């Protein structure tokens, strides 16, 4: 995934106090990496330090250094940086010299000027690029907000995910997405989910068709985007499900491990109540209260005590 320099300029140009100075032919050049780079070493001649398709930021130090170089050496240094850059940005409101504008035009690389201090520009632009370039995928499932938790409901087609989500919304919880959940990783430990634009606030129910959840249950019944904290998978009843809760395994989503509960589906079971109970139980576990583990420990203690009494009686 990439972002065109044009999008950066058009979308957050005002917040970043950006203006185009030269190199308009290169506005469609891609930005592939969210981390910005200050090319001090590259200007000094160490070009392997450059990472292609990044925003190269020229602050006071870089501009001062370029000013100390002979004209031909300065031009070669700037062209070397520009050839690998998605764009060049001069910060601190410093007017770009003719050397930069000429090099940007020659390399067809956008040269932008920002009135922000270098550090503030890098923090703000990096945050926007991290969000925009986050890895993204689509899952077949439902995402519901319950007690502050983002609960992702998975399962094969026709198993009842939408009906369960509707039950939860009817109980006062909030819908994020039905049928298609667009998931993106916004940090190494966090993923967020949202609905596809055309499906936002809507659900498809067999026998009823498409319903507008926001219109039926009110604006507080929906959320546009939410962090995913917990995964519930609805599975066919087989009789071999985990009965203690001690054998839970994680669910990996964009290399982020999320806690997973598998709930067997069977006529007569209230799957919505089971999912709500699983969510409440997960909240307790996050606070250090693990019911299954505590029960297992008490059971082990009782068995050990009985064995000790039997051993004592035998003696």
C-alpha positions, -999 to +999 in steps of 0.1 A: +000+000+000+012+035-009+001+071-006+006+096-034+024+129-024-007+146-038-029+130-012-006+141+016-007+176+004-045+177-002-055+158+029-033+172+057-015+200+039-033+226+059-025+209+093+011+205+082+013+241+068+025+226+035+027+244+002+041+231-031+072+250-042+085+230-072+083+195-088+046+194-095+052+167-122+060+143-093+029+147-072+018+112-080+050+097-067+043+071-040+051+073-003+056+036+007+069+040+043+054+059+072+087+069+088+101+102+077+139+106+072+164+134+076+190+128+050+220+143+068+244+114+060+231+111+024+239+148+018+274+141+031+278+114+005+266+082+022+238+073-001+232+038+013+216+055+042+187+066+020+155+045+021+135+048-012+100+062-014+102+081+019+095+117+027+129+134+031+128+162+056+153+191+054+155+209+087+179+237+099+209+213+102+205+199+067+199+233+051+229+248+069+251+220+058+241+223+022+249+260+024+285+252+033+291+230+002+306+243-031+278+248-057+285+217-078+290+194-048+258+208-032+238+202-064+251+166-067+242+160-030+207+173-034+201+154-066+213+122-050+187+126-022+160+137-046+164+107-069+154+083-041+128+105-023+090+104-026+092+142-019+114+168-002+101+189+026+118+220+040+106+228+075+107+258+099+093+281+072+127+283+056+124+295+019+139+268-003+169+281-022+172+279-060+195+249-057+166+229-042+139+241-066+161+235-096+170+200-084+134+192-076+123+202-111+151+183-128+143+151-108+105+156-111+103+153-073+079+175-053+095+201-031+073+212-003+077+238+023+062+236+059+059+263+084+061+238+113+093+231+133+110+200+122+101+178+152+065+188+151+062+182+114+078+148+116+055+137+145+023+149+129+031+136+094+043+103+107+012+098+127-010+104+096+011+081+074+011+053+101-027+055+101-030+057+063-005+030+055-016+005+081-019-031+068-055-039+059-076-070+052-112-081+050-129-107+072-163-124+069-178-118+103-194-093+127-179-067+150-198-056+181-189-033+210-197-048+243-188-033+277-160-013+260-146-044+243-144-048+205-157-084+200-151-100+166-176-128+158-164-153+132-179-185+118-188-202+086-215-187+063-250-194+076-240-203+112-259-173+126-233-145+131-257-117+120-286-130+141-263-131+172-251-096+165-287-084+162-295-100+196-266-082+211-276-048+196-312-055+209-296-059+244-280-025+243-246-033+227-234-015+196-228-027+160-196-018+142-198-041+111-219-069+097-209-095+071-176-077+060-152-064+086-123-043+073-094-049+097-062-029+099-032-031+122-025+004+135+004-007+158+024-039+165-001-048+192-034-033+181-059-039+153-090-019+145-121-029+125-148-010+106-176-017+081-173-015+044-185+020+033-217+007+016-226-016+045-220+009+074-248+008+100-266-020+080-272-057+085-283-085+062-307-110+078-320-141+061-357-137+056-357-099+063-331-086+039-310-056+047-320-035+077-307+000+089-296-006+125-291+031+131-327+039+120-342+010+139-323+013+172-309+049+172-276+065+166-261+051+199-266+016+185-237+019+161-200+027+161-180+036+130-146+020+140-134+001+170-103-016+184-106-054+183-099-069+217-116-104+217-125-130+191-155-154+193-158-182+167-191-199+163-185-236+154-207-266+147-217-287+177-194-317+180-194-326+217-156-322+219-154-285+229-132-273+258-152-277+290-128-260+314-117-229+297-080-237+304-070-247+269-077-213+252-055-205+222-049-171+206-062-159+173-036-143+151-047-112+131-021-092+112+005-108+135-014-096+166-024-123+190-060-119+203-078-140+229-102-165+213-133-184+225-149-211+204-187-215+211-205-245+197-238-237+181-268-259+189-306-253+188-319-240+221-286-224+232-287-186+236-255-177+217-259-140+224-260-147+261-230-170+258-210-143+239-219-116+264-208-140+292-176-147+274-169-110+270-176-103+307-154-133+317-126-119+295-129-085+313-126-103+347-095-122+334-079-089+324-084-077+360-067-108+373-097-129+382-096-162+362-126-183+372-115-215+354-080-213+367-092-206+403-115-236+401-087-258+387-064-248+416-091-255+442-098-289+426-061-298+427-059-288+463-090-309+472-075-339+454-041-335+472-059-332+506-079-364+500-048-383+489-030-370+521-059-382+543-060-416+526-022-419+531-025-410+567-054-435+573-034-462+556-005-456+579 
